[in-house]
Amino acid sequence: QVQLVESGGGLVQAGGSLRLSCAASGRTFSTYAMGWFRQAPGKEREFIATTTWSGDAYKIYATSVKGRFTISTNNPKNTVYLQMTSLNSEDTAVYYCAASQRVGQVAPDRYDYWGQGTQVTVSS
């Protein structure tokens, strides 16, 4: 199994930046592709980005965040990051990291494990 714990959320002003972290553990976590999703009140869970632990070949970004958000990993720390810049009120949501047995997935139901979520609130 895989355990995922997000951190780094909080309150940030519009135009600001924030880095979210997802600490992964479990015997097989390194065989999974990693993704970030977000969900605002009353909205469906939205894909943000995905990557693997072994390079950039399978990185995908949602068009809504491309150029502003960056997904990356720190393999010795078993951590995946979401660096968010130029934040605006539309970015306010609970952000989740997730693990998938398949690379390049953008649909939430293709992910097998989820973290508890971390709240990001952008003030304006």
GISULNOR-V325487 format. One record per residue. N is the residue number from 1. RES is the residue in one letter. PHI is phi in whole degrees, 0 to 359 (NA if undefined). PSI is psi as a letter, one per 40 degrees, with the letter a starting at -180 (* if undefined). D_FIRST is the distance of its C-alpha to the first C-alpha in Angstrom with 2 decimals. Layout:
n=N res=RES phi=PHI psi=PSI d_first=D_FIRST
n=N res=RES phi=PHI psi=PSI d_first=D_FIRST
This chain:
n=1 res=Q phi=NA psi=i d_first=0.00
n=2 res=V phi=235 psi=h d_first=3.79
n=3 res=Q phi=246 psi=h d_first=6.79
n=4 res=L phi=229 psi=h d_first=10.13
n=5 res=V phi=228 psi=h d_first=13.56
n=6 res=E phi=273 psi=i d_first=16.75
n=7 res=S phi=204 psi=i d_first=20.14
n=8 res=G phi=103 psi=e d_first=23.64
n=9 res=G phi=289 psi=i d_first=24.90
n=10 res=G phi=163 psi=a d_first=28.38
n=11 res=L phi=262 psi=h d_first=31.89
n=12 res=V phi=220 psi=i d_first=33.55
n=13 res=Q phi=282 psi=i d_first=36.91
n=14 res=A phi=306 psi=h d_first=37.48
n=15 res=G phi=90 psi=e d_first=37.74
n=16 res=G phi=274 psi=a d_first=35.49
n=17 res=S phi=231 psi=i d_first=32.25
n=18 res=L phi=204 psi=i d_first=28.87
n=19 res=R phi=243 psi=h d_first=25.77
n=20 res=L phi=265 psi=i d_first=22.34
n=21 res=S phi=238 psi=i d_first=19.45
n=22 res=C phi=227 psi=h d_first=15.69
n=23 res=A phi=271 psi=h d_first=13.94
n=24 res=A phi=253 psi=i d_first=10.51
n=25 res=S phi=210 psi=i d_first=8.48
n=26 res=G phi=114 psi=i d_first=5.67
n=27 res=R phi=298 psi=d d_first=6.69
n=28 res=T phi=245 psi=e d_first=6.58
n=29 res=F phi=300 psi=d d_first=7.33
n=30 res=S phi=288 psi=e d_first=10.93
n=31 res=T phi=271 psi=e d_first=10.92
n=32 res=Y phi=260 psi=i d_first=10.47
n=33 res=A phi=282 psi=i d_first=13.62
n=34 res=M phi=244 psi=i d_first=14.07
n=35 res=G phi=221 psi=i d_first=16.38
n=36 res=W phi=242 psi=h d_first=18.48
n=37 res=F phi=228 psi=i d_first=19.95
n=38 res=R phi=218 psi=i d_first=22.48
n=39 res=Q phi=216 psi=h d_first=24.06
n=40 res=A phi=266 psi=i d_first=27.55
n=41 res=P phi=305 psi=h d_first=29.13
n=42 res=G phi=77 psi=e d_first=30.27
n=43 res=K phi=241 psi=i d_first=28.65
n=44 res=E phi=287 psi=i d_first=25.84
n=45 res=R phi=295 psi=h d_first=22.72
n=46 res=E phi=244 psi=h d_first=23.90
n=47 res=F phi=292 psi=h d_first=22.40
n=48 res=I phi=245 psi=d d_first=23.31
n=49 res=A phi=196 psi=i d_first=21.94
n=50 res=T phi=215 psi=i d_first=19.31
n=51 res=T phi=205 psi=i d_first=18.95
n=52 res=T phi=243 psi=i d_first=17.10
n=53 res=W phi=274 psi=e d_first=16.83
n=54 res=S phi=237 psi=f d_first=19.74
n=55 res=G phi=132 psi=a d_first=22.69
n=56 res=D phi=263 psi=e d_first=24.45
n=57 res=A phi=300 psi=d d_first=24.79
n=58 res=Y phi=245 psi=f d_first=22.39
n=59 res=K phi=284 psi=h d_first=23.20
n=60 res=I phi=224 psi=h d_first=24.35
n=61 res=Y phi=238 psi=i d_first=25.95
n=62 res=A phi=293 psi=i d_first=27.22
n=63 res=T phi=298 psi=d d_first=31.01
n=64 res=S phi=292 psi=e d_first=31.22
n=65 res=V phi=238 psi=e d_first=29.74
n=66 res=K phi=301 psi=h d_first=30.67
n=67 res=G phi=92 psi=e d_first=32.88
n=68 res=R phi=249 psi=d d_first=31.85
n=69 res=F phi=251 psi=i d_first=28.10
n=70 res=T phi=226 psi=h d_first=26.35
n=71 res=I phi=260 psi=h d_first=22.70
n=72 res=S phi=205 psi=i d_first=21.93
n=73 res=T phi=231 psi=i d_first=19.53
n=74 res=N phi=239 psi=g d_first=20.16
n=75 res=N phi=295 psi=d d_first=18.15
n=76 res=P phi=299 psi=d d_first=19.28
n=77 res=K phi=264 psi=e d_first=18.13
n=78 res=N phi=52 psi=f d_first=14.73
n=79 res=T phi=229 psi=h d_first=16.25
n=80 res=V phi=249 psi=i d_first=17.26
n=81 res=Y phi=243 psi=i d_first=20.54
n=82 res=L phi=233 psi=h d_first=22.64
n=83 res=Q phi=272 psi=h d_first=26.26
n=84 res=M phi=245 psi=h d_first=28.43
n=85 res=T phi=231 psi=i d_first=32.21
n=86 res=S phi=49 psi=f d_first=35.18
n=87 res=L phi=291 psi=i d_first=33.46
n=88 res=N phi=225 psi=i d_first=35.29
n=89 res=S phi=299 psi=d d_first=35.13
n=90 res=E phi=291 psi=e d_first=33.32
n=91 res=D phi=273 psi=e d_first=30.28
n=92 res=T phi=294 psi=h d_first=29.94
n=93 res=A phi=183 psi=i d_first=26.64
n=94 res=V phi=274 psi=h d_first=23.28
n=95 res=Y phi=256 psi=h d_first=21.11
n=96 res=Y phi=238 psi=i d_first=17.39
n=97 res=C phi=259 psi=i d_first=15.00
n=98 res=A phi=209 psi=i d_first=12.40
n=99 res=A phi=235 psi=h d_first=10.27
n=100 res=S phi=236 psi=i d_first=11.49
n=101 res=Q phi=286 psi=e d_first=11.30
n=102 res=R phi=234 psi=i d_first=15.06
n=103 res=V phi=278 psi=i d_first=17.41
n=104 res=G phi=69 psi=f d_first=20.16
n=105 res=Q phi=269 psi=h d_first=18.97
n=106 res=V phi=241 psi=e d_first=20.93
n=107 res=A phi=268 psi=h d_first=20.28
n=108 res=P phi=304 psi=d d_first=17.88
n=109 res=D phi=285 psi=e d_first=16.95
n=110 res=R phi=269 psi=e d_first=15.67
n=111 res=Y phi=257 psi=h d_first=12.74
n=112 res=D phi=262 psi=d d_first=9.42
n=113 res=Y phi=227 psi=i d_first=8.23
n=114 res=W phi=224 psi=i d_first=11.10
n=115 res=G phi=279 psi=a d_first=12.58
n=116 res=Q phi=277 psi=e d_first=15.36
n=117 res=G phi=94 psi=i d_first=18.13
n=118 res=T phi=222 psi=h d_first=21.13
n=119 res=Q phi=279 psi=h d_first=24.71
n=120 res=V phi=241 psi=h d_first=27.09
n=121 res=T phi=237 psi=h d_first=30.70
n=122 res=V phi=253 psi=h d_first=33.46
n=123 res=S phi=269 psi=i d_first=36.93
n=124 res=S phi=214 psi=* d_first=40.08
